[in-house]
Amino acid sequence: MFRGRVWVVGDDIDTDQIYHGQYLPLTDPSEMAAHALEFVPGKEGFVAQVKAGDILVTGKNFGCGSSREHAVLCLKHAGVACIVAESFSRIFYRNAVNLGYPVLECPGIVSAVAEGDEVEVDTDSGEVTDLVTGKGAIGVPLSDVEAEISRAGGLLEYIRTRQP
């Protein structure tokens, strides 16, 4: 269960907007986090304002573009607790699960919450509730295996814990 302030971005936010390719040589997660959403119009100052535990709500096809894991890592290390999207690109979604980062696909979420409101997200049940307005939406929780991978802290930890 997550509870935090909402940030809203639109549809088709690609990985270059989330974490631009010019920063790919960076390997320190705190340096990577300093560039999260830097190329999303209207969110250029996101990193200076985001607080640990905040929640990113997105439109359709979030994370489209390249397969870089950096897009997931920069948000995670910037303090974003989880991402709730109308829909994710397949590769971004898989990267998030494999890195143990909480995501929830939730059609209708953008119209159910407002930027700056506080929301509660239950990734197990798929329920999202705007605590300011009382509105909510129901998303699609991770499959059993995806949830196990996420709870283990990512695919590598999941594999390690399953080894004899």
C-alpha positions in Angstrom: 0.0 0.0 0.0 1.3 3.4 -0.9 0.1 6.9 0.1 1.5 10.1 -1.4 1.1 13.2 -3.4 0.2 12.9 -7.1 2.1 14.0 -10.1 0.3 13.7 -13.4 1.8 13.4 -16.9 0.0 12.7 -20.2 0.0 10.0 -22.9 3.0 8.6 -24.8 5.7 9.8 -22.5 8.8 8.1 -23.9 12.0 7.0 -22.2 13.9 9.9 -23.6 11.5 12.2 -21.9 11.7 10.3 -18.6 15.5 9.9 -18.8 17.3 11.4 -21.8 19.9 9.4 -23.7 22.6 12.0 -23.1 22.7 10.9 -19.5 23.3 7.2 -20.2 26.9 7.3 -19.2 25.9 8.1 -15.6 25.9 5.1 -13.3 25.3 6.5 -9.8 21.5 6.3 -9.1 21.5 9.6 -7.3 23.0 11.3 -10.3 20.5 9.6 -12.6 17.6 10.7 -10.3 18.6 14.3 -10.8 17.4 14.1 -14.4 14.0 12.3 -13.9 11.3 13.7 -16.2 13.6 16.5 -17.3 12.3 16.4 -20.8 8.6 16.1 -20.1 6.9 19.4 -21.0 5.8 21.2 -17.8 7.8 18.9 -15.5 11.3 20.3 -16.0 11.5 21.2 -12.3 10.1 17.9 -11.1 13.3 16.7 -9.4 13.5 19.9 -7.3 9.9 19.4 -6.1 9.4 15.7 -5.8 9.4 14.2 -2.3 10.0 10.6 -1.3 6.8 8.7 -1.4 5.2 10.8 -4.2 3.2 8.9 -6.8 3.3 9.3 -10.5 0.1 9.0 -12.4 0.3 8.8 -16.2 -1.7 8.5 -19.3 -1.5 5.8 -21.9 1.6 4.1 -23.2 3.9 5.4 -20.5 7.6 4.5 -21.1 7.4 3.9 -24.8 10.6 4.1 -26.8 13.8 2.4 -25.9 14.3 -0.5 -23.6 16.6 1.3 -21.2 16.2 0.5 -17.5 17.5 3.9 -16.6 13.9 5.3 -17.1 12.7 3.1 -14.2 15.8 3.6 -12.0 15.8 7.4 -12.2 12.2 7.6 -11.0 12.8 5.0 -8.3 15.8 6.9 -7.0 14.1 10.3 -7.3 11.7 9.1 -4.6 8.6 8.2 -6.6 7.0 5.4 -4.6 5.1 3.9 -7.5 3.6 4.6 -10.9 0.0 4.2 -11.8 -0.7 4.4 -15.5 -3.6 4.2 -17.9 -1.3 1.8 -19.7 2.4 1.1 -19.9 4.6 0.2 -22.8 5.4 -3.5 -22.6 9.2 -3.0 -22.1 8.9 -0.3 -19.4 6.4 -2.4 -17.5 8.6 -5.5 -17.7 11.7 -3.5 -16.6 9.8 -2.1 -13.6 8.7 -5.6 -12.5 12.2 -7.0 -13.1 13.7 -4.2 -11.0 11.2 -4.6 -8.2 9.5 -1.2 -8.8 5.8 -1.0 -8.0 3.6 -0.3 -11.0 -0.2 -0.5 -11.5 -2.1 -0.4 -14.8 -5.3 1.5 -14.1 -7.6 2.6 -16.9 -9.4 5.8 -16.1 -6.9 6.9 -13.5 -6.0 10.3 -15.0 -9.6 11.5 -14.8 -10.0 10.0 -11.2 -7.2 12.0 -9.5 -5.7 15.5 -9.6 -2.1 16.6 -9.5 -1.2 17.6 -6.0 -3.9 15.5 -4.3 -3.0 12.8 -1.9 -3.8 9.3 -3.0 -3.7 5.8 -1.7 -2.7 3.0 -4.0 -3.2 -0.7 -3.1 -1.1 -2.5 -5.7 -2.4 -5.9 -4.4 -6.1 -5.1 -5.0 -5.6 -2.6 -7.7 -7.6 0.1 -5.8 -6.6 3.7 -6.1 -8.4 6.4 -4.0 -8.0 10.1 -4.2 -8.1 11.0 -0.5 -9.0 14.7 -1.3 -12.0 14.0 -3.5 -13.0 10.5 -2.6 -12.9 9.4 -6.3 -11.1 6.3 -7.3 -10.4 3.7 -9.9 -9.7 0.0 -10.0 -6.6 -1.2 -11.8 -5.2 -4.5 -12.8 -2.9 -5.9 -10.1 0.4 -7.7 -11.0 0.0 -11.4 -11.8 1.1 -13.8 -9.0 4.5 -14.3 -10.5 5.1 -10.6 -11.2 4.0 -9.7 -7.6 6.5 -12.3 -6.3 9.3 -10.9 -8.4 8.4 -7.3 -7.3 8.2 -8.3 -3.6 11.5 -10.1 -3.8 13.1 -6.8 -4.9 13.4 -7.7 -8.6 14.1 -10.6 -10.9 17.7 -11.2 -9.7 16.7 -11.4 -6.0 13.7 -13.6 -7.0 16.0 -16.1 -8.8 18.5 -16.1 -5.9 15.8 -16.9 -3.3 14.5 -19.8 -5.4 17.9 -21.4 -5.8 18.5 -24.5 -3.6 
